[in-house]
């Protein structure tokens, strides 16, 4: 079961803001805006998504992983491996 520290409503609000930024990017491209302005907005969207991802990762580590590790057994090891893989994907992006 997900253990989000931020509520689902807060998470959805942040994702809706990112969605709005993406729509703004589409409009910028459609309007032939200056390349550097578009790239600046792409950078802002990327940072916003990274912020959401880091918040979710933090929640996952503090709740799902910590609970599984404290319970012991193979589930704890599996959760640690999953978290490591998620961190690797974030670092590569």
N, CA and C atoms as an extended XYZ file, in Angstrom:
279
Properties=species:S:1:pos:R:3:atomname:S:1:resname:S:1:resid:I:1 pbc="F F F"
N         0.849       -1.186        0.000 N   UNK     1
C         0.000        0.000        0.000 CA  UNK     1
C         0.888        1.241        0.000 C   UNK     1
N         0.603        2.210       -0.868 N   UNK     2
C         1.430        3.409       -0.922 CA  UNK     2
C         1.414        4.162        0.407 C   UNK     2
N         2.567        4.713        0.760 N   UNK     3
C         2.667        5.496        1.985 CA  UNK     3
C         3.094        6.913        1.674 C   UNK     3
N         2.288        7.631        0.920 N   UNK     4
C         2.661        8.987        0.531 CA  UNK     4
C         2.573        9.912        1.730 C   UNK     4
N         3.668       10.654        1.995 N   UNK     5
C         3.622       11.656        3.055 CA  UNK     5
C         2.729       12.808        2.618 C   UNK     5
N         2.908       13.225        1.361 N   UNK     6
C         2.006       14.242        0.848 CA  UNK     6
C         0.711       13.524        0.464 C   UNK     6
N        -0.386       14.189        0.648 N   UNK     7
C        -1.661       13.552        0.338 CA  UNK     7
C        -1.794       13.361       -1.166 C   UNK     7
N        -2.691       12.486       -1.546 N   UNK     8
C        -2.934       12.260       -2.962 CA  UNK     8
C        -3.389       13.563       -3.619 C   UNK     8
N        -4.173       14.361       -2.886 N   UNK     9
C        -4.628       15.651       -3.429 CA  UNK     9
C        -3.447       16.576       -3.713 C   UNK     9
N        -2.475       16.625       -2.789 N   UNK    10
C        -1.291       17.466       -2.994 CA  UNK    10
C        -0.478       16.962       -4.182 C   UNK    10
N        -0.319       15.665       -4.259 N   UNK    11
C         0.439       15.070       -5.352 CA  UNK    11
C        -0.242       15.360       -6.691 C   UNK    11
N        -1.543       15.183       -6.736 N   UNK    12
C        -2.284       15.445       -7.969 CA  UNK    12
C        -2.214       16.929       -8.346 C   UNK    12
N        -2.232       17.821       -7.360 N   UNK    13
C        -2.126       19.256       -7.643 CA  UNK    13
C        -0.774       19.576       -8.274 C   UNK    13
N         0.285       18.972       -7.756 N   UNK    14
C         1.613       19.212       -8.324 CA  UNK    14
C         1.695       18.681       -9.747 C   UNK    14
N         1.119       17.508       -9.972 N   UNK    15
C         1.143       16.936      -11.314 CA  UNK    15
C         0.288       17.749      -12.286 C   UNK    15
N        -0.808       18.319      -11.803 N   UNK    16
C        -1.635       19.173      -12.669 CA  UNK    16
C        -0.868       20.440      -13.056 C   UNK    16
N        -0.064       20.972      -12.121 N   UNK    17
C         0.764       22.138      -12.458 CA  UNK    17
C         1.764       21.778      -13.553 C   UNK    17
N         2.378       20.601      -13.433 N   UNK    18
C         3.314       20.157      -14.464 CA  UNK    18
C         2.583       19.991      -15.794 C   UNK    18
N         1.390       19.425      -15.737 N   UNK    19
C         0.591       19.264      -16.952 CA  UNK    19
C         0.327       20.631      -17.597 C   UNK    19
N         0.034       21.631      -16.787 N   UNK    20
C        -0.174       22.983      -17.299 CA  UNK    20
C         1.084       23.535      -17.942 C   UNK    20
N         2.223       23.242      -17.331 N   UNK    21
C         3.489       23.693      -17.916 CA  UNK    21
C         3.718       23.032      -19.274 C   UNK    21
N         3.372       21.768      -19.385 N   UNK    22
C         3.530       21.055      -20.656 CA  UNK    22
C         2.622       21.671      -21.721 C   UNK    22
N         1.387       21.981      -21.341 N   UNK    23
C         0.484       22.632      -22.302 CA  UNK    23
C         1.055       23.985      -22.736 C   UNK    23
N         1.644       24.701      -21.784 N   UNK    24
C         2.284       25.972      -22.120 CA  UNK    24
C         3.423       25.784      -23.103 C   UNK    24
N         4.193       24.731      -22.925 N   UNK    25
C         5.266       24.417      -23.864 CA  UNK    25
C         4.718       24.137      -25.257 C   UNK    25
N         3.635       23.393      -25.325 N   UNK    26
C         3.023       23.111      -26.619 CA  UNK    26
C         2.598       24.405      -27.301 C   UNK    26
N         2.033       25.310      -26.536 N   UNK    27
C         1.600       26.598      -27.092 CA  UNK    27
C         2.799       27.419      -27.562 C   UNK    27
N         3.885       27.352      -26.785 N   UNK    28
C         5.083       28.086      -27.180 CA  UNK    28
C         5.618       27.581      -28.521 C   UNK    28
N         5.655       26.265      -28.672 N   UNK    29
C         6.141       25.684      -29.930 CA  UNK    29
C         5.183       26.046      -31.064 C   UNK    29
N         3.900       25.920      -30.810 N   UNK    30
C         2.895       26.265      -31.823 CA  UNK    30
C         3.041       27.723      -32.266 C   UNK    30
N         3.392       28.603      -31.338 N   UNK    31
C         3.526       30.036      -31.634 CA  UNK    31
C         4.926       30.403      -32.129 C   UNK    31
N         5.765       29.384      -32.356 N   UNK    32
C         7.133       29.626      -32.841 CA  UNK    32
C         7.925       30.560      -31.930 C   UNK    32
N         7.804       30.339      -30.628 N   UNK    33
C         8.563       31.161      -29.676 CA  UNK    33
C        10.062       30.873      -29.800 C   UNK    33
N        10.837       31.800      -29.316 N   UNK    34
C        12.298       31.728      -29.372 CA  UNK    34
C        12.797       30.445      -28.706 C   UNK    34
N        13.706       29.761      -29.373 N   UNK    35
C        14.200       28.450      -28.921 CA  UNK    35
C        14.680       28.467      -27.469 C   UNK    35
N        15.433       29.483      -27.100 N   UNK    36
C        15.984       29.537      -25.744 CA  UNK    36
C        14.862       29.654      -24.714 C   UNK    36
N        13.803       30.383      -25.040 N   UNK    37
C        12.661       30.482      -24.127 CA  UNK    37
C        11.998       29.118      -23.938 C   UNK    37
N        11.857       28.371      -25.026 N   UNK    38
C        11.263       27.033      -24.949 CA  UNK    38
C        12.167       26.118      -24.117 C   UNK    38
N        13.462       26.172      -24.379 N   UNK    39
C        14.405       25.341      -23.620 CA  UNK    39
C        14.384       25.682      -22.133 C   UNK    39
N        14.241       26.955      -21.824 N   UNK    40
C        14.157       27.374      -20.416 CA  UNK    40
C        12.931       26.760      -19.755 C   UNK    40
N        11.823       26.754      -20.464 N   UNK    41
C        10.601       26.162      -19.905 CA  UNK    41
C        10.704       24.642      -19.800 C   UNK    41
N        11.377       24.016      -20.753 N   UNK    42
C        11.603       22.572      -20.662 CA  UNK    42
C        12.407       22.256      -19.410 C   UNK    42
N        13.407       23.068      -19.135 N   UNK    43
C        14.209       22.888      -17.929 CA  UNK    43
C        13.344       23.015      -16.672 C   UNK    43
N        12.439       23.984      -16.653 N   UNK    44
C        11.558       24.186      -15.500 CA  UNK    44
C        10.632       22.989      -15.302 C   UNK    44
N        10.100       22.444      -16.398 N   UNK    45
C         9.225       21.270      -16.308 CA  UNK    45
C        10.009       20.067      -15.802 C   UNK    45
N        11.218       19.913      -16.304 N   UNK    46
C        12.068       18.802      -15.868 CA  UNK    46
C        12.329       18.890      -14.367 C   UNK    46
N        12.655       20.072      -13.887 N   UNK    47
C        12.904       20.262      -12.451 CA  UNK    47
C        11.651       19.970      -11.638 C   UNK    47
N        10.493       20.399      -12.133 N   UNK    48
C         9.238       20.152      -11.417 CA  UNK    48
C         8.958       18.660      -11.314 C   UNK    48
N         9.170       17.918      -12.401 N   UNK    49
C         8.965       16.465      -12.355 CA  UNK    49
C         9.977       15.783      -11.444 C   UNK    49
N        11.218       16.258      -11.475 N   UNK    50
C        12.228       15.703      -10.585 CA  UNK    50
C        11.855       15.941       -9.127 C   UNK    50
N        11.295       17.080       -8.831 N   UNK    51
C        10.867       17.384       -7.470 CA  UNK    51
C         9.765       16.427       -7.018 C   UNK    51
N         8.805       16.167       -7.892 N   UNK    52
C         7.742       15.209       -7.568 CA  UNK    52
C         8.354       13.824       -7.349 C   UNK    52
N         9.264       13.423       -8.245 N   UNK    53
C         9.889       12.105       -8.134 CA  UNK    53
C        10.681       11.966       -6.838 C   UNK    53
N        11.432       12.988       -6.483 N   UNK    54
C        12.214       12.924       -5.246 CA  UNK    54
C        11.320       12.865       -4.013 C   UNK    54
N        10.224       13.594       -4.038 N   UNK    55
C         9.277       13.523       -2.934 CA  UNK    55
C         8.677       12.137       -2.795 C   UNK    55
N         8.320       11.535       -3.926 N   UNK    56
C         7.763       10.184       -3.885 CA  UNK    56
C         8.812        9.172       -3.436 C   UNK    56
N        10.045        9.344       -3.910 N   UNK    57
C        11.120        8.438       -3.498 CA  UNK    57
C        11.356        8.536       -1.998 C   UNK    57
N        11.383        9.750       -1.486 N   UNK    58
C        11.563        9.950       -0.046 CA  UNK    58
C        10.448        9.257        0.740 C   UNK    58
N         9.212        9.451        0.301 N   UNK    59
C         8.083        8.793        0.964 CA  UNK    59
C         8.221        7.278        0.895 C   UNK    59
N         8.612        6.772       -0.264 N   UNK    60
C         8.757        5.327       -0.438 CA  UNK    60
C         9.818        4.769        0.511 C   UNK    60
N        10.946        5.459        0.589 N   UNK    61
C        12.015        4.993        1.477 CA  UNK    61
C        11.585        5.039        2.942 C   UNK    61
N        10.929        6.112        3.333 N   UNK    62
C        10.532        6.284        4.731 CA  UNK    62
C         9.399        5.355        5.163 C   UNK    62
N         8.567        4.954        4.216 N   UNK    63
C         7.414        4.135        4.591 CA  UNK    63
C         7.557        2.704        4.090 C   UNK    63
N         7.435        2.512        2.816 N   UNK    64
C         7.406        1.160        2.249 CA  UNK    64
C         8.693        0.388        2.541 C   UNK    64
N         9.823        1.000        2.235 N   UNK    65
C        11.101        0.314        2.415 CA  UNK    65
C        11.408        0.130        3.897 C   UNK    65
N        11.264        1.193        4.671 N   UNK    66
C        11.580        1.093        6.107 CA  UNK    66
C        10.708        0.041        6.797 C   UNK    66
N         9.426        0.001        6.474 N   UNK    67
C         8.536       -0.988        7.081 CA  UNK    67
C         8.935       -2.402        6.683 C   UNK    67
N         9.239       -2.605        5.402 N   UNK    68
C         9.616       -3.939        4.932 CA  UNK    68
C        10.931       -4.399        5.545 C   UNK    68
N        11.903       -3.496        5.656 N   UNK    69
C        13.199       -3.857        6.237 CA  UNK    69
C        13.045       -4.175        7.719 C   UNK    69
N        12.254       -3.370        8.432 N   UNK    70
C        12.086       -3.632        9.870 CA  UNK    70
C        11.342       -4.937       10.131 C   UNK    70
N        10.496       -5.355        9.178 N   UNK    71
C         9.792       -6.635        9.326 CA  UNK    71
C        10.716       -7.809        9.025 C   UNK    71
N        11.796       -7.541        8.304 N   UNK    72
C        12.746       -8.601        7.973 CA  UNK    72
C        12.254       -9.462        6.836 C   UNK    72
N        13.076      -10.409        6.444 N   UNK    73
C        12.697      -11.349        5.403 CA  UNK    73
C        12.988      -10.860        4.003 C   UNK    73
N        12.578      -11.642        3.026 N   UNK    74
C        12.898      -11.343        1.624 CA  UNK    74
C        12.200      -10.084        1.094 C   UNK    74
N        11.070       -9.716        1.664 N   UNK    75
C        10.373       -8.520        1.187 CA  UNK    75
C        11.221       -7.272        1.406 C   UNK    75
N        11.930       -7.210        2.533 N   UNK    76
C        12.812       -6.074        2.796 CA  UNK    76
C        13.914       -5.962        1.767 C   UNK    76
N        14.511       -7.094        1.430 N   UNK    77
C        15.573       -7.101        0.413 CA  UNK    77
C        15.022       -6.696       -0.948 C   UNK    77
N        13.832       -7.165       -1.275 N   UNK    78
C        13.215       -6.831       -2.550 CA  UNK    78
C        12.924       -5.334       -2.633 C   UNK    78
N        12.412       -4.766       -1.528 N   UNK    79
C        12.113       -3.323       -1.507 CA  UNK    79
C        13.388       -2.501       -1.631 C   UNK    79
N        14.459       -2.938       -0.989 N   UNK    80
C        15.742       -2.228       -1.115 CA  UNK    80
C        16.249       -2.268       -2.552 C   UNK    80
N        16.142       -3.432       -3.191 N   UNK    81
C        16.584       -3.566       -4.580 CA  UNK    81
C        15.742       -2.672       -5.492 C   UNK    81
N        14.442       -2.644       -5.276 N   UNK    82
C        13.567       -1.772       -6.069 CA  UNK    82
C        13.946       -0.310       -5.897 C   UNK    82
N        14.200        0.089       -4.654 N   UNK    83
C        14.566        1.483       -4.385 CA  UNK    83
C        15.880        1.837       -5.068 C   UNK    83
N        16.841        0.926       -5.029 N   UNK    84
C        18.121        1.158       -5.691 CA  UNK    84
C        17.926        1.336       -7.189 C   UNK    84
N        17.092        0.499       -7.790 N   UNK    85
C        16.823        0.615       -9.220 CA  UNK    85
C        16.120        1.933       -9.550 C   UNK    85
N        15.197        2.358       -8.695 N   UNK    86
C        14.507        3.625       -8.917 CA  UNK    86
C        15.492        4.788       -8.842 C   UNK    86
N        16.404        4.746       -7.886 N   UNK    87
C        17.419        5.798       -7.748 CA  UNK    87
C        18.314        5.811       -8.990 C   UNK    87
N        18.702        4.636       -9.466 N   UNK    88
C        19.523        4.572      -10.678 CA  UNK    88
C        18.811        5.210      -11.865 C   UNK    88
N        17.513        4.948      -12.002 N   UNK    89
C        16.761        5.541      -13.114 CA  UNK    89
C        16.694        7.055      -12.963 C   UNK    89
N        16.494        7.546      -11.743 N   UNK    90
C        16.440        8.994      -11.528 CA  UNK    90
C        17.777        9.658      -11.820 C   UNK    90
N        18.851        9.013      -11.421 N   UNK    91
C        20.180        9.589      -11.627 CA  UNK    91
C        20.510        9.649      -13.115 C   UNK    91
N        20.069        8.653      -13.873 N   UNK    92
C        20.349        8.600      -15.307 CA  UNK    92
C        19.507        9.585      -16.103 C   UNK    92
N        18.393       10.024      -15.530 N   UNK    93
C        17.509       10.910      -16.300 CA  UNK    93
C        17.929       12.346      -16.237 C   UNK    93
